[in-house]
Amino acid sequence: MDFVIKIISPKININRFFQNENPEKIILELIKLSNPNSLEKSIFIFPEGALSNIYLDDLKNYSYLFSENYSDQHIIVIGINSIEENKIFNSLAVLDKDLNILAKYNKNKLVPFGEFLPLENFLSKFGIKKITQGYNSFSSDNKRNLINLNNINFLPLICYEIIYSGKINKNNEDFDLILNISEDGWFGESVGPFQHFSHSIFRSIEEGKNLIRSGNNGISAFINQKGEIINQIKSTERGFIEIKSFVKSKKTPFSSLGNKIFFYFLIFYISLFFFFKKRENK
C-alpha cells in the first residue's frame, strides 16, 4: 500500500450540538490532531458529526484552513450534514484539500427521535422535535454505493447502520474495507459505546472484511477480517490510528446470503431429520 490511512478520534463534547460552536476552532483542532504530512500520501478519516452547526456547502467558507494544512497528497473523509433539493441528510463526504467533493454517501438508516420524528406532522404540533440540532427531520437515502479511494473499495456506514446484520452490503458487491463513522456521545457514560463497538466486530467477521471505525466520544479502531482488534482508541481518549497495510480477503458465504443462511441450515437439518427417520422406519 503506497499510502497511509489515519483514523482520527477526537473528543469533542456532545454539548456543542446545543451551543453556538465556532467551526473554525473545531476545524483547527481536527487538523492539529490529524498531524498531516504534506509529503505523505494519506487518507484522513474523521467521525460523524464533527462539525455540528454547519452544512457541507458552508464548509467552503473555511477552505483556506484545509488548503493551508493539507496537500494534493491528501484525501479527507468527514461526517457532516448536507442539503439536497431542500432535504437534509446525514452524510459522509470525501474531499480534497480544496474541499472539492470526490464522493458522498447519505445515511440510509436513521435513528428514530434522534434523526427523525415519527408521525412528525402530528407530533410537531405539540412542539415535539428530534433530539438533535434543528427542527426538521433528516431524510434517508436508499443508495449505498462503494467509494473507491486509491484503488481501495470502501463500504460506507454511518453510526448505527453497523448494527444491521446481513444488511450492510445492499448491492452484494465485493469490497476491501468497511468504513464506519460515528458520534457516540449520545450514549453518555452508559454501556452504549461498548455495545455499539461490539457490533462492528461482528460485522467484520460476518463479511470477512477489515473494518475502520472513527468515533467521536466512542471507540475508534482498526479491526481485521477475523474480528481481531489490531488497534483502538478508547472513548475517553483522543488521537489517531495509522494503517499502513492490510490483508485483502474474499467475501464470506454470509456476505452473499445474509441471514437467509440460517434458514437454509434449518431446511437442511429438517430434511436430514426426516431422511434418517424414514430410514429408521424401514
Summary of the structure (lengths in Angstrom):
residues: 282
radius of gyration: 20.9
end to end distance: 62.3
largest distance: 82.8
contacts: 856
relative contact order: 0.14
helix: 32%
strand: 27%
